[in-house]
């Protein structure tokens, strides 16, 4: 019988981050709506979980502003970015950007089922309702059931590898 892993960890967080940097990830912006207030955050901790029912997960740092918005709203949209949307990714990664609707000025978006902003021009989106949360160290894992989804345009994805934005080599 396997033993539970020890709770004390001797792995250096900076080395852990450096090693994980060798795994290329896609880049997305998770958005949510809480009443009339909007919020968004750039993420690369996003994954599909199940086809039936259609579940995805996102992992959000508990200290991020987005965490309380997501916890209270119970909904989110995942906006999968095109390779030419690095500026949008950087903007939503900046914790000093304006909050609420002001932070979305000049960014065209639509809404589907949950009311979470879906950016016009992104590659694809998934509009989700949070069905469960799980502790994940300094993050919370949000499990979302997909309520609406779509491909908005064809193109190459924005990627993140070894702490830099990248695109597919052709």
CORHU-V465056 format. One record per residue. N is the residue number from 1. RES is the residue in three letters. PSI is psi as a letter, one per 40 degrees, with the letter a starting at -180 (999 if undefined). Layout:
BEGIN
n=N res=RES psi=PSI
n=N res=RES psi=PSI
END
This chain:
BEGIN
n=1 res=UNK psi=h
n=2 res=UNK psi=i
n=3 res=UNK psi=i
n=4 res=UNK psi=i
n=5 res=UNK psi=i
n=6 res=UNK psi=i
n=7 res=UNK psi=d
n=8 res=UNK psi=h
n=9 res=UNK psi=h
n=10 res=UNK psi=e
n=11 res=UNK psi=h
n=12 res=UNK psi=h
n=13 res=UNK psi=d
n=14 res=UNK psi=d
n=15 res=UNK psi=d
n=16 res=UNK psi=d
n=17 res=UNK psi=d
n=18 res=UNK psi=d
n=19 res=UNK psi=d
n=20 res=UNK psi=d
n=21 res=UNK psi=e
n=22 res=UNK psi=e
n=23 res=UNK psi=h
n=24 res=UNK psi=h
n=25 res=UNK psi=i
n=26 res=UNK psi=i
n=27 res=UNK psi=h
n=28 res=UNK psi=i
n=29 res=UNK psi=h
n=30 res=UNK psi=h
n=31 res=UNK psi=i
n=32 res=UNK psi=i
n=33 res=UNK psi=h
n=34 res=UNK psi=g
n=35 res=UNK psi=b
n=36 res=UNK psi=e
n=37 res=UNK psi=h
n=38 res=UNK psi=i
n=39 res=UNK psi=i
n=40 res=UNK psi=i
n=41 res=UNK psi=h
n=42 res=UNK psi=h
n=43 res=UNK psi=i
n=44 res=UNK psi=e
n=45 res=UNK psi=g
n=46 res=UNK psi=h
n=47 res=UNK psi=i
n=48 res=UNK psi=i
n=49 res=UNK psi=d
n=50 res=UNK psi=i
n=51 res=UNK psi=d
n=52 res=UNK psi=g
n=53 res=UNK psi=i
n=54 res=UNK psi=h
n=55 res=UNK psi=i
n=56 res=UNK psi=i
n=57 res=UNK psi=i
n=58 res=UNK psi=i
n=59 res=UNK psi=h
n=60 res=UNK psi=h
n=61 res=UNK psi=h
n=62 res=UNK psi=d
n=63 res=UNK psi=e
n=64 res=UNK psi=i
n=65 res=UNK psi=d
n=66 res=UNK psi=d
n=67 res=UNK psi=d
n=68 res=UNK psi=d
n=69 res=UNK psi=d
n=70 res=UNK psi=d
n=71 res=UNK psi=d
n=72 res=UNK psi=d
n=73 res=UNK psi=d
n=74 res=UNK psi=e
n=75 res=UNK psi=i
n=76 res=UNK psi=i
n=77 res=UNK psi=i
n=78 res=UNK psi=h
n=79 res=UNK psi=h
n=80 res=UNK psi=h
n=81 res=UNK psi=i
n=82 res=UNK psi=i
n=83 res=UNK psi=d
n=84 res=UNK psi=e
n=85 res=UNK psi=f
n=86 res=UNK psi=d
n=87 res=UNK psi=d
n=88 res=UNK psi=d
n=89 res=UNK psi=d
n=90 res=UNK psi=d
n=91 res=UNK psi=d
n=92 res=UNK psi=e
n=93 res=UNK psi=e
n=94 res=UNK psi=h
n=95 res=UNK psi=e
n=96 res=UNK psi=e
n=97 res=UNK psi=i
n=98 res=UNK psi=i
n=99 res=UNK psi=i
n=100 res=UNK psi=a
n=101 res=UNK psi=d
n=102 res=UNK psi=d
n=103 res=UNK psi=e
n=104 res=UNK psi=e
n=105 res=UNK psi=h
n=106 res=UNK psi=e
n=107 res=UNK psi=h
n=108 res=UNK psi=h
n=109 res=UNK psi=i
n=110 res=UNK psi=i
n=111 res=UNK psi=i
n=112 res=UNK psi=b
n=113 res=UNK psi=d
n=114 res=UNK psi=e
n=115 res=UNK psi=e
n=116 res=UNK psi=h
n=117 res=UNK psi=h
n=118 res=UNK psi=h
n=119 res=UNK psi=h
n=120 res=UNK psi=h
n=121 res=UNK psi=e
n=122 res=UNK psi=i
n=123 res=UNK psi=d
n=124 res=UNK psi=i
n=125 res=UNK psi=i
n=126 res=UNK psi=h
n=127 res=UNK psi=h
n=128 res=UNK psi=i
n=129 res=UNK psi=h
n=130 res=UNK psi=h
n=131 res=UNK psi=e
n=132 res=UNK psi=i
n=133 res=UNK psi=i
n=134 res=UNK psi=i
n=135 res=UNK psi=i
n=136 res=UNK psi=g
n=137 res=UNK psi=b
n=138 res=UNK psi=e
n=139 res=UNK psi=i
n=140 res=UNK psi=h
n=141 res=UNK psi=h
n=142 res=UNK psi=h
n=143 res=UNK psi=h
n=144 res=UNK psi=h
n=145 res=UNK psi=h
n=146 res=UNK psi=h
n=147 res=UNK psi=d
n=148 res=UNK psi=i
n=149 res=UNK psi=i
n=150 res=UNK psi=i
n=151 res=UNK psi=h
n=152 res=UNK psi=d
n=153 res=UNK psi=i
n=154 res=UNK psi=i
n=155 res=UNK psi=a
n=156 res=UNK psi=i
n=157 res=UNK psi=i
n=158 res=UNK psi=h
n=159 res=UNK psi=i
n=160 res=UNK psi=h
n=161 res=UNK psi=h
n=162 res=UNK psi=f
n=163 res=UNK psi=f
n=164 res=UNK psi=i
n=165 res=UNK psi=i
n=166 res=UNK psi=i
n=167 res=UNK psi=i
n=168 res=UNK psi=h
n=169 res=UNK psi=h
n=170 res=UNK psi=999
END
